[in-house]
Amino acid sequence: MQDLPRILILAAGKGSRFNASGGSGNKLDALLEGKTLLEHTLTAVRASGLPWHIETGPHPGMSDSIAAAVGATRDAPGWLILPADLPLIQADTLRQIAFAQPVNSIATPVWQGKRGHPVRFPIEYRDRLVNLSGAQGAASLLTQASVTEVQVEDRGCQLDVDTLEDLQQLLEIRLKQLPPT
């Protein structure tokens, strides 16, 4: 496990858009099919078999959360940055990104032509990740480097929950996936 990148589950957000849309409390505690959004994400993370760290903060912005999580896991050979509000992410997608070649590149999943999460950063990015601050996450690093795009069969890598409407759309997607009775 020591040679594997660490999944950094970012669970420190305030969820202000969720509450503004009519939700209440922490959006990660919202239920989807009887489990919280965070439980869904953690189920996939655990099933991936990869080491992980959950960052709960509080932190003023996503970049600060990333910096704190990387700082807490400095010994890792790399990181997969995964927002905690992607409850339909698949364990196989996490493994595909972790093992994408070349291993010294940034890697991101792509579903139907659009990038998703998690984003893998190799050890060479540790200092830049630890020094991030603000609300933008690590987006600025993606524009400064070559990124390996990994085609995946996982719409869940793009489906985050920011509003009550997003949560309702996820429920509709899940209901369509169920076999007819």
C-alpha positions, 0 to 999 in steps of 0.5 A: 500500500505504501507505493500507491497514491492516496485518495484525498476525500475533500469533505470540508466544504460549507455546502452554501449552494446546497443550503441556498437551494433549500437544503439544510445542514451538511450536504454530505449528510443528505440521503440518497437511497437511504445512505448519506452522500458521504457514505456512498463515496466512502463505499467506493473508496473502500472498495478501490483498495487504495489508501485514503485520507478524509479531510474535514477541515474547516478550511476557507476554500477548496485549495486550503482543503487540498493543501491540508490533506496533502500536508497530512499525507506528505509521505504518499507517492501521489494523491487522487483528489476526490471531492466527497460529493460524488456519490456515484463514483465507481471504485474501478474509476479510482483504480484506473486513475491511480494506475494510469500511465505514465505514473509521473503525470497528472491524470483525470477521468474523462466520460463522454468528452468531459473531465471528471474526478478524481484528479491524480497528482504525482509526488512532484506536485507536493510542494505546489499542492501544499502551498495552494490557497483559496477557492479554486482547488488545484485547477491552476495546476492543470493548466500548467502541465500535460494531463493524461486523460483516461477514458472511463465508463463512469458518469459518476466521476462528473456527478457532484451534488451542489444543490437539491436539484442535483440530488434529485437528478442523481436519484432519477439516474439511480432509479433508471439503473434499477431493473424493472420489477 
